[in-house]
């Protein structure tokens, strides 16, 4: 029973890391600084705008 639990935890961790690697290489890149602060660059404007 312990082996099954360890295998499930290992499989979940492997799946999580696989998704993270996939997103870092193949997912569409979003504009902004990537910190989740809400700033983004607008293609129509040449200045950086921030969310208030």
Buried (B, 14 or more C-beta within 10 A) or exposed (E): EEEEEEEEEEEEEEEEEEEEEEEEEEEEEEEBEEEEEEBEEEEEEEEEEEEE
